[in-house]
Amino acid sequence: MNFIIDMIADRFRDKSFDITKQDYKFMKIKRAKEKIKKNFPYIKLIDMGIGEPDSPADSNIVKILKEEAGKPENRHYSDNGIPEFQKAAAKYLKEVFGVDNIDPYKEILHGIGAKSILSMLPLCFINPGDITITTLPSYPIISTHTKYLGGVVYGLPLTKANNFYPDFSNIPNIILYRSKLLYINYPNNPTGQIANKDFYKRVIEFAHKNKIIVVADSTYAPLTFDGIKPLSFLSIDGAKEVGVEIHSLSKIFNMTGWRLAFIAGNQDVINIYARVKANSDSGQFRAIQKAGVYALNHPEIIKKNSEKYSRRLDLLIKALREVGFNVEKPKATFYCYLPIPKGTKSGKTFENAEDFSLYLLKNAFICTVPWNTPEPYVRLSVTFEAKNYEEEKKIIEEFKNRLLKLKLIF
């Protein structure tokens, strides 16, 4: 008799927030991708589904890690972080975003990646029945952990009609009354939309009026293009009174596996996060934090990455338009959010985004990520592996030619 199954916590009996179940479509595509690689080893897959940088961290960041890893003083637990990292994070916020009202030692704390920070914030605030408001689509972690705690998630759809911004005007009062957290993510994954000052002012006004804490996930904040200046939620008057902002070194410094991020803003939020964190982990390895200090002190590394992604997006958008897609270049991130076509001239009709994504994989050897909620779109990422501009052009040209052979209709 397997009694262990019966002992599993009740929260896991609610399959609606099981990430494995939620992301079944991603697993289905992943399995299809592996099958294609096995059956067609001679055909190069164009993988635009990967949402992480294609290049390693800057060599100087790696050098600092190597130098610090063997030092005896770095063997200790870092607990809630080292002050050097907090100071560097405050300096980064000021230099890149103009945020100059942050106390590095009271209003900034590190985390073992943004995912870890987001998973802990519901523990700080959510009781059974409390509500987290989040955009749809969105990174699921804060929603998942809200549900773990018996909370409820209320979604605000990001649609083309509302320019991929949430609409706060139609939220029922009963939802507002029970809401504690608002999760926003700009520049946005997957839509590529950026925030502007007016939007953040509306968010702050909404939060003040309804006494809701804002969690601004700014993972992609400095990856902007074509003269667009990076914008921080914390740079807007009143932001620190209602919320916090999360910054990650993963996407901007090519440090995804290093697991390093920080949360900044409201001191009361930081304090309770610190208590939860102290009971959850013992901090990121000091040598990684010291390498992170170097990264944060050298934002020019981000500029180099932004230039690469902008260049690739220029090529991608041009190719997509030649195929027949009506699409604009995003102003930030390394994603392109693409509405699916109706079908093909041969008679194939696409039922949803997953159907289209699988069709691309099986018939054009192109990998994408599908979203059906709230609208059928696929996400393309320009983090495909390419050594130089010439190779980038060849990959995008091949991408275009494979799409053209499908004879898509729109």
C-alpha atoms as a printed R data frame, in Angstrom:
    type eleno elety resid chain resno       x      y       z
1   ATOM     1    CA   MET     A     1   0.000  0.000   0.000
2   ATOM     2    CA   ASN     A     2   1.424  3.349  -1.054
3   ATOM     3    CA   PHE     A     3   0.405  5.598   1.850
4   ATOM     4    CA   ILE     A     4   2.774  8.400   0.793
5   ATOM     5    CA   ILE     A     5   0.405  9.615  -1.925
6   ATOM     6    CA   ASP     A     6  -2.293 10.050   0.705
7   ATOM     7    CA   MET     A     7   0.064 12.125   2.837
8   ATOM     8    CA   ILE     A     8   0.782 14.773   0.167
9   ATOM     9    CA   ALA     A     9  -0.433 18.239   1.163
10  ATOM    10    CA   ASP     A    10  -3.955 19.121   0.077
11  ATOM    11    CA   ARG     A    11  -2.704 22.086  -1.953
12  ATOM    12    CA   PHE     A    12  -1.282 19.705  -4.531
13  ATOM    13    CA   ARG     A    13  -4.689 18.183  -5.140
14  ATOM    14    CA   ASP     A    14  -5.696 21.376  -6.930
15  ATOM    15    CA   LYS     A    15  -4.271 20.687 -10.379
16  ATOM    16    CA   SER     A    16  -5.184 24.137 -11.669
17  ATOM    17    CA   PHE     A    17  -1.898 25.592 -10.462
18  ATOM    18    CA   ASP     A    18   0.378 22.630 -11.126
19  ATOM    19    CA   ILE     A    19   3.126 24.117 -13.299
20  ATOM    20    CA   THR     A    20   3.718 20.747 -14.941
21  ATOM    21    CA   LYS     A    21   0.063 20.615 -15.975
22  ATOM    22    CA   GLN     A    22  -0.139 24.301 -16.856
23  ATOM    23    CA   ASP     A    23   2.904 24.067 -19.060
24  ATOM    24    CA   TYR     A    24   1.878 20.787 -20.681
25  ATOM    25    CA   LYS     A    25   1.914 22.532 -24.041
26  ATOM    26    CA   PHE     A    26   5.560 23.463 -23.511
27  ATOM    27    CA   MET     A    27   6.436 19.896 -22.551
28  ATOM    28    CA   LYS     A    28   4.518 18.624 -25.574
29  ATOM    29    CA   ILE     A    29   6.518 20.916 -27.847
30  ATOM    30    CA   LYS     A    30   9.753 19.982 -26.097
31  ATOM    31    CA   ARG     A    31   9.066 16.282 -26.688
32  ATOM    32    CA   ALA     A    32   8.179 16.975 -30.312
33  ATOM    33    CA   LYS     A    33  11.417 18.934 -30.687
34  ATOM    34    CA   GLU     A    34  13.494 16.079 -29.276
35  ATOM    35    CA   LYS     A    35  11.738 13.604 -31.563
36  ATOM    36    CA   ILE     A    36  12.482 15.748 -34.614
37  ATOM    37    CA   LYS     A    37  16.138 16.071 -33.631
38  ATOM    38    CA   LYS     A    38  16.358 12.304 -33.342
39  ATOM    39    CA   ASN     A    39  14.509 11.511 -36.585
40  ATOM    40    CA   PHE     A    40  16.057 14.306 -38.675
41  ATOM    41    CA   PRO     A    41  19.617 14.785 -37.350
42  ATOM    42    CA   TYR     A    42  20.762 16.210 -40.691
43  ATOM    43    CA   ILE     A    43  18.310 19.154 -40.579
44  ATOM    44    CA   LYS     A    44  19.209 22.145 -38.409
45  ATOM    45    CA   LEU     A    45  16.419 23.194 -36.070
46  ATOM    46    CA   ILE     A    46  15.882 26.956 -35.821
47  ATOM    47    CA   ASP     A    47  15.140 27.325 -32.125
48  ATOM    48    CA   MET     A    48  13.352 30.573 -31.315
49  ATOM    49    CA   GLY     A    49  11.697 29.174 -28.240
50  ATOM    50    CA   ILE     A    50  14.607 29.563 -25.841
51  ATOM    51    CA   GLY     A    51  14.069 32.484 -23.476
52  ATOM    52    CA   GLU     A    52  17.612 32.880 -22.257
53  ATOM    53    CA   PRO     A    53  20.771 34.488 -23.661
54  ATOM    54    CA   ASP     A    54  22.757 32.584 -26.251
55  ATOM    55    CA   SER     A    55  26.106 33.935 -25.029
56  ATOM    56    CA   PRO     A    56  28.007 33.288 -21.786
57  ATOM    57    CA   ALA     A    57  28.625 35.954 -19.189
58  ATOM    58    CA   ASP     A    58  31.258 38.593 -19.920
59  ATOM    59    CA   SER     A    59  34.768 37.205 -19.404
60  ATOM    60    CA   ASN     A    60  35.523 39.786 -16.709
61  ATOM    61    CA   ILE     A    61  32.500 38.656 -14.687
62  ATOM    62    CA   VAL     A    62  33.740 35.068 -14.967
63  ATOM    63    CA   LYS     A    63  37.219 36.202 -13.968
64  ATOM    64    CA   ILE     A    64  35.911 37.758 -10.744
65  ATOM    65    CA   LEU     A    65  34.056 34.544  -9.913
66  ATOM    66    CA   LYS     A    66  37.249 32.514 -10.403
67  ATOM    67    CA   GLU     A    67  39.257 34.898  -8.239
68  ATOM    68    CA   GLU     A    68  36.695 34.982  -5.441
69  ATOM    69    CA   ALA     A    69  35.610 31.326  -5.420
70  ATOM    70    CA   GLY     A    70  38.740 30.075  -3.655
71  ATOM    71    CA   LYS     A    71  39.088 32.793  -1.050
72  ATOM    72    CA   PRO     A    72  38.595 31.397   2.467
73  ATOM    73    CA   GLU     A    73  36.344 34.266   3.567
74  ATOM    74    CA   ASN     A    74  33.845 33.482   0.822
75  ATOM    75    CA   ARG     A    75  33.118 29.972   2.076
76  ATOM    76    CA   HIS     A    76  30.682 31.235   4.704
77  ATOM    77    CA   TYR     A    77  26.910 31.558   4.374
78  ATOM    78    CA   SER     A    78  25.931 34.922   2.956
79  ATOM    79    CA   ASP     A    79  22.488 34.755   4.596
80  ATOM    80    CA   ASN     A    80  20.588 37.842   3.403
81  ATOM    81    CA   GLY     A    81  23.453 39.087   1.277
82  ATOM    82    CA   ILE     A    82  26.679 41.013   1.383
83  ATOM    83    CA   PRO     A    83  26.665 44.831   1.692
84  ATOM    84    CA   GLU     A    84  28.904 45.225  -1.360
85  ATOM    85    CA   PHE     A    85  26.157 43.781  -3.543
86  ATOM    86    CA   GLN     A    86  23.480 45.999  -2.021
87  ATOM    87    CA   LYS     A    87  25.655 49.072  -2.582
88  ATOM    88    CA   ALA     A    88  26.325 48.071  -6.205
89  ATOM    89    CA   ALA     A    89  22.600 47.497  -6.789
90  ATOM    90    CA   ALA     A    90  21.770 50.993  -5.528
91  ATOM    91    CA   LYS     A    91  24.494 52.485  -7.733
92  ATOM    92    CA   TYR     A    92  23.113 50.532 -10.710
93  ATOM    93    CA   LEU     A    93  19.582 51.834 -10.116
94  ATOM    94    CA   LYS     A    94  20.889 55.393 -10.010
95  ATOM    95    CA   GLU     A    95  23.196 55.186 -13.046
96  ATOM    96    CA   VAL     A    96  20.863 53.241 -15.351
97  ATOM    97    CA   PHE     A    97  17.439 54.489 -14.233
98  ATOM    98    CA   GLY     A    98  18.035 57.682 -12.265
99  ATOM    99    CA   VAL     A    99  16.671 56.185  -9.027
100 ATOM   100    CA   ASP     A   100  18.453 58.098  -6.275
101 ATOM   101    CA   ASN     A   101  16.217 57.667  -3.231
102 ATOM   102    CA   ILE     A   102  17.080 54.087  -2.292
103 ATOM   103    CA   ASP     A   103  18.922 53.147   0.901
104 ATOM   104    CA   PRO     A   104  21.105 50.191  -0.153
105 ATOM   105    CA   TYR     A   105  21.151 48.655   3.307
106 ATOM   106    CA   LYS     A   106  17.488 49.056   4.246
107 ATOM   107    CA   GLU     A   107  15.671 49.010   0.917
108 ATOM   108    CA   ILE     A   108  17.598 46.449  -1.167
109 ATOM   109    CA   LEU     A   109  18.104 42.726  -0.651
110 ATOM   110    CA   HIS     A   110  19.488 40.016  -2.905
111 ATOM   111    CA   GLY     A   111  17.739 36.830  -3.950
112 ATOM   112    CA   ILE     A   112  18.762 33.539  -5.537
113 ATOM   113    CA   GLY     A   113  17.216 34.642  -8.808
114 ATOM   114    CA   ALA     A   114  13.990 36.565  -9.456
115 ATOM   115    CA   LYS     A   115  12.061 33.286  -9.330
116 ATOM   116    CA   SER     A   116  13.102 32.765  -5.720
117 ATOM   117    CA   ILE     A   117  12.072 36.298  -4.740
118 ATOM   118    CA   LEU     A   118   8.685 35.971  -6.440
119 ATOM   119    CA   SER     A   119   8.042 32.648  -4.719
120 ATOM   120    CA   MET     A   120   8.590 34.198  -1.283
121 ATOM   121    CA   LEU     A   121   6.513 37.353  -1.607
122 ATOM   122    CA   PRO     A   122   3.136 35.579  -1.286
123 ATOM   123    CA   LEU     A   123   4.422 34.010   1.943
124 ATOM   124    CA   CYS     A   124   4.871 37.540   3.228
125 ATOM   125    CA   PHE     A   125   1.305 38.697   2.575
126 ATOM   126    CA   ILE     A   126  -1.181 36.063   1.398
127 ATOM   127    CA   ASN     A   127  -3.639 34.420   3.785
128 ATOM   128    CA   PRO     A   128  -6.305 31.949   2.621
129 ATOM   129    CA   GLY     A   129  -8.831 33.834   0.509
130 ATOM   130    CA   ASP     A   130  -6.546 36.782  -0.256
131 ATOM   131    CA   ILE     A   131  -6.104 37.743  -3.901
132 ATOM   132    CA   THR     A   132  -3.101 38.379  -6.128
133 ATOM   133    CA   ILE     A   133  -3.866 40.369  -9.276
134 ATOM   134    CA   THR     A   134  -1.619 39.467 -12.179
135 ATOM   135    CA   THR     A   135  -1.404 40.137 -15.884
136 ATOM   136    CA   LEU     A   136  -2.177 37.385 -18.411
137 ATOM   137    CA   PRO     A   137  -0.011 35.998 -19.834
138 ATOM   138    CA   SER     A   138   2.652 36.285 -17.171
139 ATOM   139    CA   TYR     A   139   5.450 34.472 -15.395
140 ATOM   140    CA   PRO     A   140   3.467 32.042 -13.199
141 ATOM   141    CA   ILE     A   141   5.508 31.840  -9.986
142 ATOM   142    CA   ILE     A   142   3.810 34.484  -7.853
143 ATOM   143    CA   SER     A   143   0.423 33.077  -8.910
144 ATOM   144    CA   THR     A   144   1.427 29.510  -8.147
145 ATOM   145    CA   HIS     A   145   2.606 30.368  -4.656
146 ATOM   146    CA   THR     A   146  -0.464 32.470  -3.987
147 ATOM   147    CA   LYS     A   147  -2.542 29.365  -4.667
148 ATOM   148    CA   TYR     A   148  -0.246 27.189  -2.548
149 ATOM   149    CA   LEU     A   149  -1.240 29.390   0.383
150 ATOM   150    CA   GLY     A   150  -4.973 29.158  -0.277
151 ATOM   151    CA   GLY     A   151  -5.076 32.492  -2.052
152 ATOM   152    CA   VAL     A   152  -6.847 33.360  -5.289
153 ATOM   153    CA   VAL     A   153  -5.425 34.722  -8.537
154 ATOM   154    CA   TYR     A   154  -7.322 37.304 -10.595
155 ATOM   155    CA   GLY     A   155  -6.026 37.789 -14.130
156 ATOM   156    CA   LEU     A   156  -5.928 40.977 -16.194
157 ATOM   157    CA   PRO     A   157  -5.631 40.101 -19.902
158 ATOM   158    CA   LEU     A   158  -2.972 41.802 -22.002
159 ATOM   159    CA   THR     A   159  -4.502 42.150 -25.452
160 ATOM   160    CA   LYS     A   160  -3.608 44.003 -28.617
161 ATOM   161    CA   ALA     A   161  -6.761 46.083 -28.167
162 ATOM   162    CA   ASN     A   162  -5.439 47.528 -24.897
163 ATOM   163    CA   ASN     A   163  -1.893 47.816 -26.254
164 ATOM   164    CA   PHE     A   164  -0.782 45.014 -23.929
165 ATOM   165    CA   TYR     A   165  -1.447 46.997 -20.758
166 ATOM   166    CA   PRO     A   166  -3.773 45.803 -17.955
167 ATOM   167    CA   ASP     A   167  -7.151 47.502 -17.615
168 ATOM   168    CA   PHE     A   168  -7.807 48.351 -13.963
169 ATOM   169    CA   SER     A   169 -11.177 49.988 -14.584
170 ATOM   170    CA   ASN     A   170 -13.371 46.883 -14.656
171 ATOM   171    CA   ILE     A   171 -12.102 44.979 -11.623
172 ATOM   172    CA   PRO     A   172 -15.078 44.169  -9.349
173 ATOM   173    CA   ASN     A   173 -15.055 45.816  -5.929
174 ATOM   174    CA   ILE     A   174 -15.201 42.440  -4.186
175 ATOM   175    CA   ILE     A   175 -11.918 41.547  -5.915
176 ATOM   176    CA   LEU     A   176 -10.299 44.856  -5.031
177 ATOM   177    CA   TYR     A   177 -11.368 44.535  -1.405
178 ATOM   178    CA   ARG     A   178  -9.650 41.152  -1.046
179 ATOM   179    CA   SER     A   179  -6.562 41.932  -3.153
180 ATOM   180    CA   LYS     A   180  -3.145 42.333  -1.559
181 ATOM   181    CA   LEU     A   181  -0.637 42.032  -4.417
182 ATOM   182    CA   LEU     A   182  -0.486 43.351  -7.981
183 ATOM   183    CA   TYR     A   183   2.101 41.706 -10.241
184 ATOM   184    CA   ILE     A   184   3.252 43.614 -13.320
185 ATOM   185    CA   ASN     A   185   6.131 42.872 -15.680
186 ATOM   186    CA   TYR     A   186   7.563 45.553 -17.990
187 ATOM   187    CA   PRO     A   187   9.284 45.369 -20.373
188 ATOM   188    CA   ASN     A   188   6.907 42.476 -20.766
189 ATOM   189    CA   ASN     A   189   7.493 38.803 -21.420
190 ATOM   190    CA   PRO     A   190   6.082 37.652 -23.818
191 ATOM   191    CA   THR     A   191   4.578 40.731 -25.513
192 ATOM   192    CA   GLY     A   192   7.696 42.923 -25.589
193 ATOM   193    CA   GLN     A   193   5.655 45.961 -24.526
194 ATOM   194    CA   ILE     A   194   7.371 48.631 -22.411
195 ATOM   195    CA   ALA     A   195   6.012 50.714 -19.570
196 ATOM   196    CA   ASN     A   196   5.879 54.495 -19.731
197 ATOM   197    CA   LYS     A   197   5.653 57.059 -16.945
198 ATOM   198    CA   ASP     A   198   1.906 57.553 -17.386
199 ATOM   199    CA   PHE     A   199   1.282 53.828 -17.000
200 ATOM   200    CA   TYR     A   200   3.370 53.594 -13.844
201 ATOM   201    CA   LYS     A   201   1.574 56.666 -12.444
202 ATOM   202    CA   ARG     A   202  -1.757 54.893 -13.032
203 ATOM   203    CA   VAL     A   203  -0.412 51.806 -11.285
204 ATOM   204    CA   ILE     A   204   0.684 53.871  -8.266
205 ATOM   205    CA   GLU     A   205  -2.651 55.679  -8.112
206 ATOM   206    CA   PHE     A   206  -4.505 52.347  -8.341
207 ATOM   207    CA   ALA     A   207  -2.346 50.847  -5.587
208 ATOM   208    CA   HIS     A   208  -2.799 53.827  -3.254
209 ATOM   209    CA   LYS     A   209  -6.541 53.939  -3.785
210 ATOM   210    CA   ASN     A   210  -7.076 50.235  -3.195
211 ATOM   211    CA   LYS     A   211  -4.267 49.579  -0.683
212 ATOM   212    CA   ILE     A   212  -2.567 46.978  -2.877
213 ATOM   213    CA   ILE     A   213   1.173 46.226  -2.905
214 ATOM   214    CA   VAL     A   214   2.821 46.463  -6.321
215 ATOM   215    CA   VAL     A   215   5.399 43.864  -7.358
216 ATOM   216    CA   ALA     A   216   7.121 45.209 -10.465
217 ATOM   217    CA   ASP     A   217   9.108 42.481 -12.210
218 ATOM   218    CA   SER     A   218  11.718 44.466 -14.140
219 ATOM   219    CA   THR     A   219  13.831 41.543 -15.297
220 ATOM   220    CA   TYR     A   220  14.241 43.010 -18.806
221 ATOM   221    CA   ALA     A   221  14.189 46.705 -17.843
222 ATOM   222    CA   PRO     A   222  17.492 47.850 -19.424
223 ATOM   223    CA   LEU     A   223  17.191 45.752 -22.618
224 ATOM   224    CA   THR     A   224  15.712 48.583 -24.712
225 ATOM   225    CA   PHE     A   225  16.261 49.597 -28.343
226 ATOM   226    CA   ASP     A   226  16.221 52.461 -30.811
227 ATOM   227    CA   GLY     A   227  16.736 55.320 -28.408
228 ATOM   228    CA   ILE     A   228  14.220 54.135 -25.801
229 ATOM   229    CA   LYS     A   229  15.594 54.917 -22.345
230 ATOM   230    CA   PRO     A   230  15.248 52.252 -19.644
231 ATOM   231    CA   LEU     A   231  12.535 53.078 -17.117
232 ATOM   232    CA   SER     A   232  12.242 51.928 -13.525
233 ATOM   233    CA   PHE     A   233   8.995 51.722 -11.569
234 ATOM   234    CA   LEU     A   234  10.917 53.144  -8.605
235 ATOM   235    CA   SER     A   235  11.835 56.272 -10.571
236 ATOM   236    CA   ILE     A   236   8.217 57.462 -10.382
237 ATOM   237    CA   ASP     A   237   7.105 59.562  -7.415
238 ATOM   238    CA   GLY     A   238   5.149 57.497  -4.906
239 ATOM   239    CA   ALA     A   239   6.309 54.099  -6.177
240 ATOM   240    CA   LYS     A   240   8.339 53.258  -3.091
241 ATOM   241    CA   GLU     A   241   5.322 53.950  -0.871
242 ATOM   242    CA   VAL     A   242   3.266 51.214  -2.552
243 ATOM   243    CA   GLY     A   243   5.663 48.571  -3.757
244 ATOM   244    CA   VAL     A   244   8.901 46.993  -4.795
245 ATOM   245    CA   GLU     A   245  10.810 46.256  -7.970
246 ATOM   246    CA   ILE     A   246  12.734 43.100  -8.853
247 ATOM   247    CA   HIS     A   247  15.855 43.149 -11.012
248 ATOM   248    CA   SER     A   248  17.653 40.062 -12.250
249 ATOM   249    CA   LEU     A   249  21.159 39.613 -13.629
250 ATOM   250    CA   SER     A   250  20.085 36.581 -15.662
251 ATOM   251    CA   LYS     A   251  18.878 38.050 -18.945
252 ATOM   252    CA   ILE     A   252  20.747 41.361 -19.007
253 ATOM   253    CA   PHE     A   253  24.214 40.042 -18.053
254 ATOM   254    CA   ASN     A   254  23.874 36.513 -19.531
255 ATOM   255    CA   MET     A   255  23.953 34.999 -16.022
256 ATOM   256    CA   THR     A   256  20.855 32.775 -16.087
257 ATOM   257    CA   GLY     A   257  22.399 29.792 -14.303
258 ATOM   258    CA   TRP     A   258  24.213 31.942 -11.751
259 ATOM   259    CA   ARG     A   259  20.914 32.695  -9.938
260 ATOM   260    CA   LEU     A   260  21.304 36.256  -8.725
261 ATOM   261    CA   ALA     A   261  18.763 39.059  -8.437
262 ATOM   262    CA   PHE     A   262  17.668 41.779  -6.053
263 ATOM   263    CA   ILE     A   263  14.501 43.368  -4.740
264 ATOM   264    CA   ALA     A   264  14.335 47.096  -4.008
265 ATOM   265    CA   GLY     A   265  11.780 49.559  -2.719
266 ATOM   266    CA   ASN     A   266   9.390 49.750   0.204
267 ATOM   267    CA   GLN     A   267  11.253 49.078   3.448
268 ATOM   268    CA   ASP     A   268   8.368 47.264   5.106
269 ATOM   269    CA   VAL     A   269   8.156 44.841   2.190
270 ATOM   270    CA   ILE     A   270  11.931 44.352   2.256
271 ATOM   271    CA   ASN     A   271  11.852 43.664   6.008
272 ATOM   272    CA   ILE     A   272   9.215 40.943   5.842
273 ATOM   273    CA   TYR     A   273  10.856 39.456   2.734
274 ATOM   274    CA   ALA     A   274  14.130 39.341   4.701
275 ATOM   275    CA   ARG     A   275  12.417 37.367   7.499
276 ATOM   276    CA   VAL     A   276  10.937 34.846   5.081
277 ATOM   277    CA   LYS     A   277  14.180 34.567   3.141
278 ATOM   278    CA   ALA     A   278  16.220 33.969   6.295
279 ATOM   279    CA   ASN     A   279  13.998 30.967   6.977
280 ATOM   280    CA   SER     A   280  14.121 29.725   3.371
281 ATOM   281    CA   ASP     A   281  17.721 29.864   2.181
282 ATOM   282    CA   SER     A   282  21.211 30.782   3.355
283 ATOM   283    CA   GLY     A   283  21.964 33.233   0.581
284 ATOM   284    CA   GLN     A   284  23.749 33.019  -2.732
285 ATOM   285    CA   PHE     A   285  27.464 32.074  -2.779
286 ATOM   286    CA   ARG     A   286  29.493 35.160  -1.865
287 ATOM   287    CA   ALA     A   287  31.758 34.763  -4.910
288 ATOM   288    CA   ILE     A   288  28.746 34.929  -7.225
289 ATOM   289    CA   GLN     A   289  27.539 38.066  -5.457
290 ATOM   290    CA   LYS     A   290  30.973 39.643  -5.882
291 ATOM   291    CA   ALA     A   291  30.925 38.779  -9.582
292 ATOM   292    CA   GLY     A   292  27.472 40.390  -9.600
293 ATOM   293    CA   VAL     A   293  28.977 43.534  -8.094
294 ATOM   294    CA   TYR     A   294  31.309 43.766 -11.083
295 ATOM   295    CA   ALA     A   295  28.402 43.260 -13.478
296 ATOM   296    CA   LEU     A   296  26.227 45.931 -11.868
297 ATOM   297    CA   ASN     A   297  29.154 48.349 -11.952
298 ATOM   298    CA   HIS     A   298  29.538 47.789 -15.711
299 ATOM   299    CA   PRO     A   299  26.145 48.437 -17.351
300 ATOM   300    CA   GLU     A   300  27.917 48.914 -20.672
301 ATOM   301    CA   ILE     A   301  27.776 45.106 -20.931
302 ATOM   302    CA   ILE     A   302  23.981 45.415 -21.167
303 ATOM   303    CA   LYS     A   303  24.286 47.944 -23.974
304 ATOM   304    CA   LYS     A   304  26.318 45.474 -26.009
305 ATOM   305    CA   ASN     A   305  23.636 42.805 -25.526
306 ATOM   306    CA   SER     A   306  20.856 45.255 -26.402
307 ATOM   307    CA   GLU     A   307  22.598 46.165 -29.649
308 ATOM   308    CA   LYS     A   308  22.801 42.485 -30.603
309 ATOM   309    CA   TYR     A   309  19.150 41.781 -29.863
310 ATOM   310    CA   SER     A   310  18.033 44.948 -31.641
311 ATOM   311    CA   ARG     A   311  20.025 43.977 -34.722
312 ATOM   312    CA   ARG     A   312  18.518 40.496 -34.750
313 ATOM   313    CA   LEU     A   313  15.000 41.827 -34.249
314 ATOM   314    CA   ASP     A   314  15.468 44.160 -37.217
315 ATOM   315    CA   LEU     A   315  16.281 41.132 -39.362
316 ATOM   316    CA   LEU     A   316  13.435 39.073 -37.901
317 ATOM   317    CA   ILE     A   317  10.730 41.723 -38.303
318 ATOM   318    CA   LYS     A   318  11.731 42.358 -41.914
319 ATOM   319    CA   ALA     A   319  11.559 38.631 -42.661
320 ATOM   320    CA   LEU     A   320   8.182 38.209 -40.951
321 ATOM   321    CA   ARG     A   321   6.685 41.093 -42.928
322 ATOM   322    CA   GLU     A   322   7.935 39.571 -46.179
323 ATOM   323    CA   VAL     A   323   6.144 36.348 -45.220
324 ATOM   324    CA   GLY     A   324   2.923 38.286 -44.595
325 ATOM   325    CA   PHE     A   325   2.765 38.874 -40.834
326 ATOM   326    CA   ASN     A   326   1.561 42.267 -39.630
327 ATOM   327    CA   VAL     A   327   4.070 42.873 -36.864
328 ATOM   328    CA   GLU     A   328   6.028 45.747 -35.321
329 ATOM   329    CA   LYS     A   329   9.477 45.648 -33.774
330 ATOM   330    CA   PRO     A   330   9.276 45.495 -29.964
331 ATOM   331    CA   LYS     A   331  10.923 48.327 -28.056
332 ATOM   332    CA   ALA     A   332  12.562 46.028 -25.495
333 ATOM   333    CA   THR     A   333  13.347 42.417 -24.428
334 ATOM   334    CA   PHE     A   334  14.547 39.812 -26.920
335 ATOM   335    CA   TYR     A   335  11.040 38.589 -27.755
336 ATOM   336    CA   CYS     A   336   8.672 39.042 -30.676
337 ATOM   337    CA   TYR     A   337   4.987 38.333 -29.933
338 ATOM   338    CA   LEU     A   338   3.310 37.135 -33.081
339 ATOM   339    CA   PRO     A   339  -0.424 36.659 -33.808
340 ATOM   340    CA   ILE     A   340  -0.985 33.297 -35.458
341 ATOM   341    CA   PRO     A   341  -2.106 33.078 -39.112
342 ATOM   342    CA   LYS     A   342  -5.448 31.584 -40.136
343 ATOM   343    CA   GLY     A   343  -3.925 28.579 -41.852
344 ATOM   344    CA   THR     A   344  -2.242 27.529 -45.102
345 ATOM   345    CA   LYS     A   345  -3.233 27.595 -48.761
346 ATOM   346    CA   SER     A   346  -3.234 23.800 -48.716
347 ATOM   347    CA   GLY     A   347  -6.281 23.863 -46.449
348 ATOM   348    CA   LYS     A   348  -4.747 23.557 -42.978
349 ATOM   349    CA   THR     A   349  -6.580 25.683 -40.387
350 ATOM   350    CA   PHE     A   350  -4.878 26.564 -37.125
351 ATOM   351    CA   GLU     A   351  -7.185 25.969 -34.184
352 ATOM   352    CA   ASN     A   352  -4.984 27.732 -31.637
353 ATOM   353    CA   ALA     A   353  -1.439 28.859 -30.905
354 ATOM   354    CA   GLU     A   354  -0.293 25.418 -29.831
355 ATOM   355    CA   ASP     A   355  -1.581 23.954 -33.105
356 ATOM   356    CA   PHE     A   356   0.382 26.553 -35.076
357 ATOM   357    CA   SER     A   357   3.515 26.105 -32.975
358 ATOM   358    CA   LEU     A   358   3.509 22.334 -33.474
359 ATOM   359    CA   TYR     A   359   2.882 22.802 -37.204
360 ATOM   360    CA   LEU     A   360   5.936 25.070 -37.456
361 ATOM   361    CA   LEU     A   361   8.035 22.541 -35.603
362 ATOM   362    CA   LYS     A   362   6.983 19.549 -37.648
363 ATOM   363    CA   ASN     A   363   6.837 21.193 -41.076
364 ATOM   364    CA   ALA     A   364   9.471 23.936 -40.929
365 ATOM   365    CA   PHE     A   365  11.723 22.764 -38.091
366 ATOM   366    CA   ILE     A   366  11.155 26.082 -36.300
367 ATOM   367    CA   CYS     A   367  10.617 26.080 -32.543
368 ATOM   368    CA   THR     A   368   8.397 28.742 -30.879
369 ATOM   369    CA   VAL     A   369   6.422 29.121 -27.637
370 ATOM   370    CA   PRO     A   370   2.600 29.301 -27.893
371 ATOM   371    CA   TRP     A   371   0.102 31.298 -25.836
372 ATOM   372    CA   ASN     A   372  -3.661 30.893 -26.184
373 ATOM   373    CA   THR     A   373  -4.651 33.105 -23.238
374 ATOM   374    CA   PRO     A   374  -5.897 35.724 -23.713
375 ATOM   375    CA   GLU     A   375  -5.276 35.605 -27.488
376 ATOM   376    CA   PRO     A   376  -3.602 33.060 -29.812
377 ATOM   377    CA   TYR     A   377  -0.009 34.254 -30.202
378 ATOM   378    CA   VAL     A   378   3.397 32.641 -30.443
379 ATOM   379    CA   ARG     A   379   6.555 34.045 -28.916
380 ATOM   380    CA   LEU     A   380   9.769 34.126 -30.896
381 ATOM   381    CA   SER     A   381  13.086 34.764 -29.188
382 ATOM   382    CA   VAL     A   382  16.158 36.127 -30.952
383 ATOM   383    CA   THR     A   383  18.481 34.299 -28.576
384 ATOM   384    CA   PHE     A   384  19.259 31.663 -31.189
385 ATOM   385    CA   GLU     A   385  22.938 30.753 -31.391
386 ATOM   386    CA   ALA     A   386  24.917 32.687 -34.005
387 ATOM   387    CA   LYS     A   387  28.585 33.652 -33.996
388 ATOM   388    CA   ASN     A   388  28.327 36.944 -35.898
389 ATOM   389    CA   TYR     A   389  26.112 39.196 -38.003
390 ATOM   390    CA   GLU     A   390  26.676 37.180 -41.159
391 ATOM   391    CA   GLU     A   391  25.504 34.016 -39.430
392 ATOM   392    CA   GLU     A   392  22.514 35.883 -37.992
393 ATOM   393    CA   LYS     A   393  21.500 36.959 -41.506
394 ATOM   394    CA   LYS     A   394  21.807 33.405 -42.798
395 ATOM   395    CA   ILE     A   395  19.658 31.992 -40.004
396 ATOM   396    CA   ILE     A   396  16.933 34.599 -40.472
397 ATOM   397    CA   GLU     A   397  16.991 34.118 -44.249
398 ATOM   398    CA   GLU     A   398  16.595 30.377 -43.780
399 ATOM   399    CA   PHE     A   399  13.814 31.053 -41.262
400 ATOM   400    CA   LYS     A   400  12.000 33.209 -43.822
401 ATOM   401    CA   ASN     A   401  12.388 30.671 -46.623
402 ATOM   402    CA   ARG     A   402  11.006 27.868 -44.474
403 ATOM   403    CA   LEU     A   403   7.956 29.988 -43.593
404 ATOM   404    CA   LEU     A   404   7.387 30.941 -47.225
405 ATOM   405    CA   LYS     A   405   7.249 27.274 -48.210
406 ATOM   406    CA   LEU     A   406   4.314 26.787 -45.823
407 ATOM   407    CA   LYS     A   407   2.185 29.242 -47.867
408 ATOM   408    CA   LEU     A   408   0.513 30.741 -44.833
409 ATOM   409    CA   ILE     A   409  -2.705 32.716 -45.108
410 ATOM   410    CA   PHE     A   410  -3.639 35.614 -42.815
